[in-house]
């Protein structure tokens, strides 16, 4: 009986250890890849997109018009407001 318990513990321990190692390896790999994945916002290649509240068109944040804490595609739409 004690022998079975011993082997059960060995198997559980082995599984736990391999799981921890896999997790650690994946984490290490992720840390390595991260600098490439995160683009610098100043480069503007992956600029955040915003939506016009009137016509629902998507446009880069730098091209959007801001008014009343909302984003619009143009000054006309900012003036017209949300479509009713
Ligand atoms: Zn619009």
PDB file of the backbone (N, CA, C, O) and the ligand in Angstrom, with CONECT records:
HET     ZN  A 101       1
ATOM      1  N   UNK A   1       0.837  -1.217   0.000  1.00  0.00           N
ATOM      2  CA  UNK A   1       0.000   0.000   0.000  1.00  0.00           C
ATOM      3  C   UNK A   1       0.862   1.254   0.000  1.00  0.00           C
ATOM      4  O   UNK A   1       0.607   2.224  -0.713  1.00  0.00           O
ATOM      5  N   UNK A   2       1.907   1.187   0.843  1.00  0.00           N
ATOM      6  CA  UNK A   2       2.825   2.323   0.916  1.00  0.00           C
ATOM      7  C   UNK A   2       3.565   2.533  -0.383  1.00  0.00           C
ATOM      8  O   UNK A   2       3.911   3.660  -0.738  1.00  0.00           O
ATOM      9  N   UNK A   3       3.808   1.443  -1.093  1.00  0.00           N
ATOM     10  CA  UNK A   3       4.508   1.507  -2.370  1.00  0.00           C
ATOM     11  C   UNK A   3       3.659   2.226  -3.429  1.00  0.00           C
ATOM     12  O   UNK A   3       4.162   3.038  -4.205  1.00  0.00           O
ATOM     13  N   UNK A   4       2.360   1.903  -3.437  1.00  0.00           N
ATOM     14  CA  UNK A   4       1.439   2.540  -4.386  1.00  0.00           C
ATOM     15  C   UNK A   4       1.371   4.044  -4.130  1.00  0.00           C
ATOM     16  O   UNK A   4       1.424   4.853  -5.056  1.00  0.00           O
ATOM     17  N   UNK A   5       1.256   4.389  -2.878  1.00  0.00           N
ATOM     18  CA  UNK A   5       1.188   5.802  -2.489  1.00  0.00           C
ATOM     19  C   UNK A   5       2.454   6.545  -2.927  1.00  0.00           C
ATOM     20  O   UNK A   5       2.410   7.683  -3.393  1.00  0.00           O
ATOM     21  N   UNK A   6       3.564   5.859  -2.758  1.00  0.00           N
ATOM     22  CA  UNK A   6       4.852   6.444  -3.165  1.00  0.00           C
ATOM     23  C   UNK A   6       4.872   6.755  -4.664  1.00  0.00           C
ATOM     24  O   UNK A   6       5.287   7.834  -5.087  1.00  0.00           O
ATOM     25  N   UNK A   7       4.408   5.774  -5.461  1.00  0.00           N
ATOM     26  CA  UNK A   7       4.407   5.977  -6.916  1.00  0.00           C
ATOM     27  C   UNK A   7       3.403   7.042  -7.361  1.00  0.00           C
ATOM     28  O   UNK A   7       3.643   7.797  -8.303  1.00  0.00           O
ATOM     29  N   UNK A   8       2.268   7.076  -6.651  1.00  0.00           N
ATOM     30  CA  UNK A   8       1.269   8.113  -6.950  1.00  0.00           C
ATOM     31  C   UNK A   8       1.875   9.495  -6.721  1.00  0.00           C
ATOM     32  O   UNK A   8       1.708  10.413  -7.524  1.00  0.00           O
ATOM     33  N   UNK A   9       2.576   9.609  -5.612  1.00  0.00           N
ATOM     34  CA  UNK A   9       3.222  10.883  -5.288  1.00  0.00           C
ATOM     35  C   UNK A   9       4.311  11.238  -6.299  1.00  0.00           C
ATOM     36  O   UNK A   9       4.483  12.399  -6.668  1.00  0.00           O
ATOM     37  N   UNK A  10       5.041  10.213  -6.738  1.00  0.00           N
ATOM     38  CA  UNK A  10       6.100  10.428  -7.737  1.00  0.00           C
ATOM     39  C   UNK A  10       5.494  10.930  -9.049  1.00  0.00           C
ATOM     40  O   UNK A  10       6.001  11.866  -9.667  1.00  0.00           O
ATOM     41  N   UNK A  11       4.389  10.282  -9.462  1.00  0.00           N
ATOM     42  CA  UNK A  11       3.725  10.680 -10.716  1.00  0.00           C
ATOM     43  C   UNK A  11       3.167  12.103 -10.610  1.00  0.00           C
ATOM     44  O   UNK A  11       3.352  12.920 -11.512  1.00  0.00           O
ATOM     45  N   UNK A  12       2.488  12.384  -9.508  1.00  0.00           N
ATOM     46  CA  UNK A  12       1.931  13.726  -9.308  1.00  0.00           C
ATOM     47  C   UNK A  12       3.051  14.774  -9.288  1.00  0.00           C
ATOM     48  O   UNK A  12       2.951  15.842  -9.891  1.00  0.00           O
ATOM     49  N   UNK A  13       4.113  14.422  -8.572  1.00  0.00           N
ATOM     50  CA  UNK A  13       5.257  15.331  -8.494  1.00  0.00           C
ATOM     51  C   UNK A  13       5.879  15.574  -9.859  1.00  0.00           C
ATOM     52  O   UNK A  13       6.246  16.699 -10.197  1.00  0.00           O
ATOM     53  N   UNK A  14       5.995  14.495 -10.648  1.00  0.00           N
ATOM     54  CA  UNK A  14       6.564  14.599 -11.992  1.00  0.00           C
ATOM     55  C   UNK A  14       5.712  15.465 -12.903  1.00  0.00           C
ATOM     56  O   UNK A  14       6.227  16.291 -13.656  1.00  0.00           O
ATOM     57  N   UNK A  15       4.394  15.266 -12.823  1.00  0.00           N
ATOM     58  CA  UNK A  15       3.471  16.053 -13.635  1.00  0.00           C
ATOM     59  C   UNK A  15       3.535  17.540 -13.256  1.00  0.00           C
ATOM     60  O   UNK A  15       3.549  18.426 -14.111  1.00  0.00           O
ATOM     61  N   UNK A  16       3.572  17.770 -11.956  1.00  0.00           N
ATOM     62  CA  UNK A  16       3.643  19.137 -11.446  1.00  0.00           C
ATOM     63  C   UNK A  16       4.926  19.822 -11.899  1.00  0.00           C
ATOM     64  O   UNK A  16       4.927  20.988 -12.295  1.00  0.00           O
ATOM     65  N   UNK A  17       6.013  19.067 -11.830  1.00  0.00           N
ATOM     66  CA  UNK A  17       7.318  19.603 -12.207  1.00  0.00           C
ATOM     67  C   UNK A  17       7.370  19.929 -13.706  1.00  0.00           C
ATOM     68  O   UNK A  17       7.854  20.990 -14.102  1.00  0.00           O
ATOM     69  N   UNK A  18       6.864  19.000 -14.538  1.00  0.00           N
ATOM     70  CA  UNK A  18       6.881  19.226 -15.982  1.00  0.00           C
ATOM     71  C   UNK A  18       5.988  20.402 -16.359  1.00  0.00           C
ATOM     72  O   UNK A  18       6.295  21.163 -17.277  1.00  0.00           O
ATOM     73  N   UNK A  19       4.890  20.538 -15.642  1.00  0.00           N
ATOM     74  CA  UNK A  19       3.970  21.648 -15.888  1.00  0.00           C
ATOM     75  C   UNK A  19       4.634  22.985 -15.545  1.00  0.00           C
ATOM     76  O   UNK A  19       4.505  23.971 -16.272  1.00  0.00           O
ATOM     77  N   UNK A  20       5.339  22.986 -14.428  1.00  0.00           N
ATOM     78  CA  UNK A  20       6.032  24.197 -14.007  1.00  0.00           C
ATOM     79  C   UNK A  20       7.126  24.580 -15.002  1.00  0.00           C
ATOM     80  O   UNK A  20       7.318  25.755 -15.316  1.00  0.00           O
ATOM     81  N   UNK A  21       7.834  23.567 -15.489  1.00  0.00           N
ATOM     82  CA  UNK A  21       8.910  23.806 -16.453  1.00  0.00           C
ATOM     83  C   UNK A  21       8.357  24.350 -17.769  1.00  0.00           C
ATOM     84  O   UNK A  21       8.936  25.260 -18.362  1.00  0.00           O
ATOM     85  N   UNK A  22       7.234  23.790 -18.222  1.00  0.00           N
ATOM     86  CA  UNK A  22       6.595  24.259 -19.452  1.00  0.00           C
ATOM     87  C   UNK A  22       6.153  25.706 -19.298  1.00  0.00           C
ATOM     88  O   UNK A  22       6.349  26.535 -20.187  1.00  0.00           O
ATOM     89  N   UNK A  23       5.559  25.985 -18.163  1.00  0.00           N
ATOM     90  CA  UNK A  23       5.085  27.336 -17.867  1.00  0.00           C
ATOM     91  C   UNK A  23       6.255  28.311 -17.840  1.00  0.00           C
ATOM     92  O   UNK A  23       6.174  29.414 -18.381  1.00  0.00           O
ATOM     93  N   UNK A  24       7.333  27.893 -17.207  1.00  0.00           N
ATOM     94  CA  UNK A  24       8.522  28.732 -17.090  1.00  0.00           C
ATOM     95  C   UNK A  24       9.136  28.996 -18.464  1.00  0.00           C
ATOM     96  O   UNK A  24       9.542  30.117 -18.768  1.00  0.00           O
ATOM     97  N   UNK A  25       9.200  27.939 -19.296  1.00  0.00           N
ATOM     98  CA  UNK A  25       9.783  28.069 -20.630  1.00  0.00           C
ATOM     99  C   UNK A  25       8.938  29.001 -21.502  1.00  0.00           C
ATOM    100  O   UNK A  25       9.465  29.831 -22.242  1.00  0.00           O
ATOM    101  N   UNK A  26       7.620  28.844 -21.396  1.00  0.00           N
ATOM    102  CA  UNK A  26       6.713  29.681 -22.177  1.00  0.00           C
ATOM    103  C   UNK A  26       6.836  31.142 -21.760  1.00  0.00           C
ATOM    104  O   UNK A  26       6.791  32.049 -22.592  1.00  0.00           O
ATOM    105  N   UNK A  27       6.988  31.345 -20.479  1.00  0.00           N
ATOM    106  CA  UNK A  27       7.108  32.697 -19.950  1.00  0.00           C
ATOM    107  C   UNK A  27       8.409  33.351 -20.414  1.00  0.00           C
ATOM    108  O   UNK A  27       8.443  34.523 -20.790  1.00  0.00           O
ATOM    109  N   UNK A  28       9.468  32.558 -20.374  1.00  0.00           N
ATOM    110  CA  UNK A  28      10.782  33.050 -20.779  1.00  0.00           C
ATOM    111  C   UNK A  28      10.775  33.421 -22.266  1.00  0.00           C
ATOM    112  O   UNK A  28      11.343  34.435 -22.672  1.00  0.00           O
ATOM    113  N   UNK A  29      10.113  32.567 -23.071  1.00  0.00           N
ATOM    114  CA  UNK A  29      10.012  32.803 -24.504  1.00  0.00           C
ATOM    115  C   UNK A  29       9.197  34.066 -24.780  1.00  0.00           C
ATOM    116  O   UNK A  29       9.528  34.852 -25.667  1.00  0.00           O
ATOM    117  N   UNK A  30       8.147  34.243 -24.018  1.00  0.00           N
ATOM    118  CA  UNK A  30       7.284  35.405 -24.169  1.00  0.00           C
ATOM    119  C   UNK A  30       8.056  36.691 -23.865  1.00  0.00           C
ATOM    120  O   UNK A  30       7.933  37.692 -24.571  1.00  0.00           O
ATOM    121  N   UNK A  31       8.849  36.636 -22.804  1.00  0.00           N
ATOM    122  CA  UNK A  31       9.651  37.796 -22.419  1.00  0.00           C
ATOM    123  C   UNK A  31      10.654  38.155 -23.501  1.00  0.00           C
ATOM    124  O   UNK A  31      10.946  39.328 -23.733  1.00  0.00           O
ATOM    125  N   UNK A  32      11.175  37.132 -24.156  1.00  0.00           N
ATOM    126  CA  UNK A  32      12.140  37.325 -25.229  1.00  0.00           C
ATOM    127  C   UNK A  32      11.492  37.991 -26.438  1.00  0.00           C
ATOM    128  O   UNK A  32      12.086  38.857 -27.080  1.00  0.00           O
ATOM    129  N   UNK A  33      10.264  37.572 -26.736  1.00  0.00           N
ATOM    130  CA  UNK A  33       9.579  38.061 -27.933  1.00  0.00           C
ATOM    131  C   UNK A  33       8.911  39.413 -27.741  1.00  0.00           C
ATOM    132  O   UNK A  33       8.654  40.137 -28.703  1.00  0.00           O
ATOM    133  N   UNK A  34       8.639  39.735 -26.510  1.00  0.00           N
ATOM    134  CA  UNK A  34       7.881  40.941 -26.218  1.00  0.00           C
ATOM    135  C   UNK A  34       8.429  42.249 -26.831  1.00  0.00           C
ATOM    136  O   UNK A  34       7.649  43.036 -27.369  1.00  0.00           O
ATOM    137  N   UNK A  35       9.741  42.495 -26.760  1.00  0.00           N
ATOM    138  CA  UNK A  35      10.219  43.766 -27.318  1.00  0.00           C
ATOM    139  C   UNK A  35       9.887  43.946 -28.797  1.00  0.00           C
ATOM    140  O   UNK A  35       9.699  45.072 -29.259  1.00  0.00           O
ATOM    141  N   UNK A  36       9.815  42.841 -29.540  1.00  0.00           N
ATOM    142  CA  UNK A  36       9.491  42.913 -30.967  1.00  0.00           C
ATOM    143  C   UNK A  36       8.004  43.158 -31.190  1.00  0.00           C
ATOM    144  O   UNK A  36       7.598  43.866 -32.112  1.00  0.00           O
ATOM    145  N   UNK A  37       7.202  42.546 -30.313  1.00  0.00           N
ATOM    146  CA  UNK A  37       5.752  42.610 -30.483  1.00  0.00           C
ATOM    147  C   UNK A  37       5.171  43.999 -30.178  1.00  0.00           C
ATOM    148  O   UNK A  37       4.206  44.434 -30.807  1.00  0.00           O
ATOM    149  N   UNK A  38       5.775  44.676 -29.208  1.00  0.00           N
ATOM    150  CA  UNK A  38       5.212  45.967 -28.805  1.00  0.00           C
ATOM    151  C   UNK A  38       5.787  47.087 -29.682  1.00  0.00           C
ATOM    152  O   UNK A  38       6.963  47.426 -29.555  1.00  0.00           O
ATOM    153  N   UNK A  39       4.988  47.648 -30.547  1.00  0.00           N
ATOM    154  CA  UNK A  39       5.484  48.739 -31.367  1.00  0.00           C
ATOM    155  C   UNK A  39       5.463  50.062 -30.604  1.00  0.00           C
ATOM    156  O   UNK A  39       4.615  50.298 -29.743  1.00  0.00           O
ATOM    157  N   UNK A  40       6.404  50.893 -30.942  1.00  0.00           N
ATOM    158  CA  UNK A  40       6.444  52.194 -30.277  1.00  0.00           C
ATOM    159  C   UNK A  40       5.332  53.072 -30.828  1.00  0.00           C
ATOM    160  O   UNK A  40       5.154  53.183 -32.041  1.00  0.00           O
ATOM    161  N   UNK A  41       4.600  53.683 -29.939  1.00  0.00           N
ATOM    162  CA  UNK A  41       3.457  54.501 -30.344  1.00  0.00           C
ATOM    163  C   UNK A  41       3.893  55.713 -31.156  1.00  0.00           C
ATOM    164  O   UNK A  41       3.112  56.266 -31.931  1.00  0.00           O
ATOM    165  N   UNK A  42       5.138  56.121 -30.976  1.00  0.00           N
ATOM    166  CA  UNK A  42       5.630  57.303 -31.686  1.00  0.00           C
ATOM    167  C   UNK A  42       5.856  57.015 -33.180  1.00  0.00           C
ATOM    168  O   UNK A  42       5.900  57.929 -34.003  1.00  0.00           O
ATOM    169  N   UNK A  43       5.998  55.720 -33.506  1.00  0.00           N
ATOM    170  CA  UNK A  43       6.216  55.361 -34.901  1.00  0.00           C
ATOM    171  C   UNK A  43       4.939  55.487 -35.725  1.00  0.00           C
ATOM    172  O   UNK A  43       4.994  55.698 -36.936  1.00  0.00           O
ATOM    173  N   UNK A  44       3.812  55.359 -35.076  1.00  0.00           N
ATOM    174  CA  UNK A  44       2.525  55.569 -35.734  1.00  0.00           C
ATOM    175  C   UNK A  44       2.094  54.448 -36.649  1.00  0.00           C
ATOM    176  O   UNK A  44       1.092  54.586 -37.350  1.00  0.00           O
ATOM    177  N   UNK A  45       2.815  53.343 -36.668  1.00  0.00           N
ATOM    178  CA  UNK A  45       2.451  52.235 -37.546  1.00  0.00           C
ATOM    179  C   UNK A  45       1.220  51.491 -37.039  1.00  0.00           C
ATOM    180  O   UNK A  45       0.445  50.942 -37.822  1.00  0.00           O
ATOM    181  N   UNK A  46       1.054  51.483 -35.729  1.00  0.00           N
ATOM    182  CA  UNK A  46      -0.105  50.815 -35.147  1.00  0.00           C
ATOM    183  C   UNK A  46      -0.890  51.826 -34.310  1.00  0.00           C
ATOM    184  O   UNK A  46      -1.069  51.663 -33.103  1.00  0.00           O
ATOM    185  N   UNK A  47      -1.337  52.846 -34.976  1.00  0.00           N
ATOM    186  CA  UNK A  47      -2.049  53.896 -34.261  1.00  0.00           C
ATOM    187  C   UNK A  47      -3.427  53.421 -33.819  1.00  0.00           C
ATOM    188  O   UNK A  47      -4.081  52.635 -34.504  1.00  0.00           O
ATOM    189  N   UNK A  48      -3.844  53.908 -32.681  1.00  0.00           N
ATOM    190  CA  UNK A  48      -5.147  53.527 -32.139  1.00  0.00           C
ATOM    191  C   UNK A  48      -6.257  54.095 -33.018  1.00  0.00           C
ATOM    192  O   UNK A  48      -6.205  55.250 -33.441  1.00  0.00           O
ATOM    193  N   UNK A  49      -7.256  53.264 -33.282  1.00  0.00           N
ATOM    194  CA  UNK A  49      -8.371  53.678 -34.115  1.00  0.00           C
ATOM    195  C   UNK A  49      -9.524  54.145 -33.233  1.00  0.00           C
ATOM    196  O   UNK A  49      -9.808  53.560 -32.188  1.00  0.00           O
ATOM    197  N   UNK A  50     -10.171  55.203 -33.675  1.00  0.00           N
ATOM    198  CA  UNK A  50     -11.347  55.693 -32.968  1.00  0.00           C
ATOM    199  C   UNK A  50     -12.526  55.706 -33.938  1.00  0.00           C
ATOM    200  O   UNK A  50     -12.344  55.621 -35.152  1.00  0.00           O
ATOM    201  N   UNK A  51     -13.709  55.810 -33.399  1.00  0.00           N
ATOM    202  CA  UNK A  51     -14.902  55.740 -34.241  1.00  0.00           C
ATOM    203  C   UNK A  51     -15.682  57.036 -34.197  1.00  0.00           C
ATOM    204  O   UNK A  51     -15.839  57.649 -33.142  1.00  0.00           O
ATOM    205  N   UNK A  52     -16.164  57.442 -35.347  1.00  0.00           N
ATOM    206  CA  UNK A  52     -17.026  58.617 -35.417  1.00  0.00           C
ATOM    207  C   UNK A  52     -18.376  58.239 -34.811  1.00  0.00           C
ATOM    208  O   UNK A  52     -18.962  57.216 -35.164  1.00  0.00           O
ATOM    209  N   UNK A  53     -18.852  59.065 -33.909  1.00  0.00           N
ATOM    210  CA  UNK A  53     -20.099  58.750 -33.200  1.00  0.00           C
ATOM    211  C   UNK A  53     -21.329  58.886 -34.113  1.00  0.00           C
ATOM    212  O   UNK A  53     -22.405  58.381 -33.794  1.00  0.00           O
ATOM    213  N   UNK A  54     -21.158  59.563 -35.233  1.00  0.00           N
ATOM    214  CA  UNK A  54     -22.316  59.738 -36.118  1.00  0.00           C
ATOM    215  C   UNK A  54     -22.381  58.684 -37.219  1.00  0.00           C
ATOM    216  O   UNK A  54     -23.399  58.010 -37.377  1.00  0.00           O
ATOM    217  N   UNK A  55     -21.305  58.543 -37.974  1.00  0.00           N
ATOM    218  CA  UNK A  55     -21.354  57.615 -39.115  1.00  0.00           C
ATOM    219  C   UNK A  55     -20.628  56.289 -38.832  1.00  0.00           C
ATOM    220  O   UNK A  55     -20.569  55.422 -39.704  1.00  0.00           O
ATOM    221  N   UNK A  56     -20.077  56.129 -37.619  1.00  0.00           N
ATOM    222  CA  UNK A  56     -19.429  54.877 -37.190  1.00  0.00           C
ATOM    223  C   UNK A  56     -18.203  54.499 -38.016  1.00  0.00           C
ATOM    224  O   UNK A  56     -17.773  53.346 -37.992  1.00  0.00           O
ATOM    225  N   UNK A  57     -17.640  55.455 -38.742  1.00  0.00           N
ATOM    226  CA  UNK A  57     -16.438  55.167 -39.524  1.00  0.00           C
ATOM    227  C   UNK A  57     -15.233  55.142 -38.580  1.00  0.00           C
ATOM    228  O   UNK A  57     -15.174  55.906 -37.616  1.00  0.00           O
ATOM    229  N   UNK A  58     -14.270  54.251 -38.868  1.00  0.00           N
ATOM    230  CA  UNK A  58     -13.067  54.165 -38.052  1.00  0.00           C
ATOM    231  C   UNK A  58     -11.951  54.985 -38.692  1.00  0.00           C
ATOM    232  O   UNK A  58     -11.746  54.948 -39.905  1.00  0.00           O
ATOM    233  N   UNK A  59     -11.242  55.719 -37.854  1.00  0.00           N
ATOM    234  CA  UNK A  59     -10.144  56.531 -38.353  1.00  0.00           C
ATOM    235  C   UNK A  59      -9.054  56.655 -37.299  1.00  0.00           C
ATOM    236  O   UNK A  59      -9.328  56.506 -36.109  1.00  0.00           O
ATOM    237  N   UNK A  60      -7.806  56.930 -37.725  1.00  0.00           N
ATOM    238  CA  UNK A  60      -6.720  57.053 -36.744  1.00  0.00           C
ATOM    239  C   UNK A  60      -6.978  58.205 -35.776  1.00  0.00           C
ATOM    240  O   UNK A  60      -7.564  59.228 -36.130  1.00  0.00           O
ATOM    241  N   UNK A  61      -6.520  58.003 -34.550  1.00  0.00           N
ATOM    242  CA  UNK A  61      -6.744  58.981 -33.495  1.00  0.00           C
ATOM    243  C   UNK A  61      -6.260  60.381 -33.878  1.00  0.00           C
ATOM    244  O   UNK A  61      -6.892  61.381 -33.537  1.00  0.00           O
ATOM    245  N   UNK A  62      -5.149  60.437 -34.578  1.00  0.00           N
ATOM    246  CA  UNK A  62      -4.578  61.738 -34.927  1.00  0.00           C
ATOM    247  C   UNK A  62      -5.437  62.500 -35.937  1.00  0.00           C
ATOM    248  O   UNK A  62      -5.353  63.725 -36.025  1.00  0.00           O
ATOM    249  N   UNK A  63      -6.265  61.775 -36.702  1.00  0.00           N
ATOM    250  CA  UNK A  63      -7.109  62.421 -37.716  1.00  0.00           C
ATOM    251  C   UNK A  63      -8.512  62.720 -37.204  1.00  0.00           C
ATOM    252  O   UNK A  63      -9.304  63.372 -37.885  1.00  0.00           O
ATOM    253  N   UNK A  64      -8.812  62.242 -36.006  1.00  0.00           N
ATOM    254  CA  UNK A  64     -10.162  62.428 -35.476  1.00  0.00           C
ATOM    255  C   UNK A  64     -10.361  63.848 -34.949  1.00  0.00           C
ATOM    256  O   UNK A  64      -9.413  64.530 -34.559  1.00  0.00           O
ATOM    257  N   UNK A  65     -11.621  64.265 -34.952  1.00  0.00           N
ATOM    258  CA  UNK A  65     -12.000  65.573 -34.403  1.00  0.00           C
ATOM    259  C   UNK A  65     -12.605  65.325 -33.028  1.00  0.00           C
ATOM    260  O   UNK A  65     -13.469  64.465 -32.862  1.00  0.00           O
ATOM    261  N   UNK A  66     -12.141  66.089 -32.052  1.00  0.00           N
ATOM    262  CA  UNK A  66     -12.646  65.922 -30.688  1.00  0.00           C
ATOM    263  C   UNK A  66     -13.611  67.040 -30.337  1.00  0.00           C
ATOM    264  O   UNK A  66     -13.332  68.220 -30.550  1.00  0.00           O
ATOM    265  N   UNK A  67     -14.740  66.642 -29.798  1.00  0.00           N
ATOM    266  CA  UNK A  67     -15.715  67.622 -29.335  1.00  0.00           C
ATOM    267  C   UNK A  67     -16.639  66.962 -28.321  1.00  0.00           C
ATOM    268  O   UNK A  67     -17.078  65.833 -28.540  1.00  0.00           O
ATOM    269  N   UNK A  68     -16.932  67.612 -27.260  1.00  0.00           N
ATOM    270  CA  UNK A  68     -17.821  67.108 -26.202  1.00  0.00           C
ATOM    271  C   UNK A  68     -17.403  65.702 -25.752  1.00  0.00           C
ATOM    272  O   UNK A  68     -18.246  64.827 -25.556  1.00  0.00           O
ATOM    273  N   UNK A  69     -16.079  65.499 -25.591  1.00  0.00           N
ATOM    274  CA  UNK A  69     -15.518  64.218 -25.144  1.00  0.00           C
ATOM    275  C   UNK A  69     -15.882  63.060 -26.073  1.00  0.00           C
ATOM    276  O   UNK A  69     -15.898  61.904 -25.650  1.00  0.00           O
ATOM    277  N   UNK A  70     -16.170  63.363 -27.314  1.00  0.00           N
ATOM    278  CA  UNK A  70     -16.505  62.332 -28.292  1.00  0.00           C
ATOM    279  C   UNK A  70     -15.535  62.460 -29.469  1.00  0.00           C
ATOM    280  O   UNK A  70     -14.860  63.478 -29.624  1.00  0.00           O
ATOM    281  N   UNK A  71     -15.479  61.438 -30.275  1.00  0.00           N
ATOM    282  CA  UNK A  71     -14.630  61.490 -31.460  1.00  0.00           C
ATOM    283  C   UNK A  71     -15.493  61.493 -32.715  1.00  0.00           C
ATOM    284  O   UNK A  71     -16.509  60.804 -32.804  1.00  0.00           O
ATOM    285  N   UNK A  72     -15.053  62.291 -33.676  1.00  0.00           N
ATOM    286  CA  UNK A  72     -15.811  62.449 -34.919  1.00  0.00           C
ATOM    287  C   UNK A  72     -14.854  62.379 -36.097  1.00  0.00           C
ATOM    288  O   UNK A  72     -13.654  62.606 -35.943  1.00  0.00           O
ATOM    289  N   UNK A  73     -15.382  62.064 -37.277  1.00  0.00           N
ATOM    290  CA  UNK A  73     -14.538  61.969 -38.459  1.00  0.00           C
ATOM    291  C   UNK A  73     -14.291  63.351 -39.066  1.00  0.00           C
ATOM    292  O   UNK A  73     -13.292  63.563 -39.752  1.00  0.00           O
ATOM    293  N   UNK A  74     -15.201  64.281 -38.810  1.00  0.00           N
ATOM    294  CA  UNK A  74     -15.066  65.620 -39.368  1.00  0.00           C
ATOM    295  C   UNK A  74     -15.755  66.645 -38.463  1.00  0.00           C
ATOM    296  O   UNK A  74     -16.511  66.289 -37.559  1.00  0.00           O
ATOM    297  N   UNK A  75     -15.480  67.901 -38.723  1.00  0.00           N
ATOM    298  CA  UNK A  75     -16.103  68.964 -37.920  1.00  0.00           C
ATOM    299  C   UNK A  75     -17.609  69.026 -38.148  1.00  0.00           C
ATOM    300  O   UNK A  75     -18.375  69.390 -37.256  1.00  0.00           O
ATOM    301  N   UNK A  76     -18.015  68.664 -39.357  1.00  0.00           N
ATOM    302  CA  UNK A  76     -19.450  68.670 -39.677  1.00  0.00           C
ATOM    303  C   UNK A  76     -20.217  67.679 -38.791  1.00  0.00           C
ATOM    304  O   UNK A  76     -21.282  67.973 -38.247  1.00  0.00           O
ATOM    305  N   UNK A  77     -19.617  66.499 -38.681  1.00  0.00           N
ATOM    306  CA  UNK A  77     -20.279  65.476 -37.872  1.00  0.00           C
ATOM    307  C   UNK A  77     -20.229  65.828 -36.390  1.00  0.00           C
ATOM    308  O   UNK A  77     -21.146  65.487 -35.643  1.00  0.00           O
ATOM    309  N   UNK A  78     -19.173  66.502 -35.958  1.00  0.00           N
ATOM    310  CA  UNK A  78     -19.103  66.960 -34.570  1.00  0.00           C
ATOM    311  C   UNK A  78     -20.207  67.965 -34.297  1.00  0.00           C
ATOM    312  O   UNK A  78     -20.790  67.990 -33.213  1.00  0.00           O
ATOM    313  N   UNK A  79     -20.489  68.807 -35.311  1.00  0.00           N
ATOM    314  CA  UNK A  79     -21.527  69.830 -35.186  1.00  0.00           C
ATOM    315  C   UNK A  79     -22.919  69.190 -35.205  1.00  0.00           C
ATOM    316  O   UNK A  79     -23.817  69.600 -34.470  1.00  0.00           O
ATOM    317  N   UNK A  80     -23.072  68.190 -36.052  1.00  0.00           N
ATOM    318  CA  UNK A  80     -24.382  67.509 -36.179  1.00  0.00           C
ATOM    319  C   UNK A  80     -24.711  66.658 -34.946  1.00  0.00           C
ATOM    320  O   UNK A  80     -25.875  66.493 -34.580  1.00  0.00           O
ATOM    321  N   UNK A  81     -23.650  66.119 -34.310  1.00  0.00           N
ATOM    322  CA  UNK A  81     -23.852  65.326 -33.115  1.00  0.00           C
ATOM    323  C   UNK A  81     -24.248  63.895 -33.420  1.00  0.00           C
ATOM    324  O   UNK A  81     -24.183  63.444 -34.563  1.00  0.00           O
ATOM    325  N   UNK A  82     -24.663  63.186 -32.370  1.00  0.00           N
ATOM    326  CA  UNK A  82     -25.017  61.770 -32.511  1.00  0.00           C
ATOM    327  C   UNK A  82     -26.322  61.643 -33.294  1.00  0.00           C
ATOM    328  O   UNK A  82     -27.292  62.367 -33.071  1.00  0.00           O
ATOM    329  N   UNK A  83     -26.295  60.691 -34.218  1.00  0.00           N
ATOM    330  CA  UNK A  83     -27.468  60.419 -35.054  1.00  0.00           C
ATOM    331  C   UNK A  83     -28.657  59.999 -34.179  1.00  0.00           C
ATOM    332  O   UNK A  83     -28.527  59.119 -33.328  1.00  0.00           O
ATOM    333  N   UNK A  84     -29.767  60.608 -34.389  1.00  0.00           N
ATOM    334  CA  UNK A  84     -30.945  60.270 -33.578  1.00  0.00           C
ATOM    335  C   UNK A  84     -31.869  59.322 -34.315  1.00  0.00           C
ATOM    336  O   UNK A  84     -32.908  58.933 -33.782  1.00  0.00           O
TER     337      UNK A  84
HETATM  338 ZN    ZN A 101     -18.616  60.792 -39.289  1.00  0.00          ZN
END
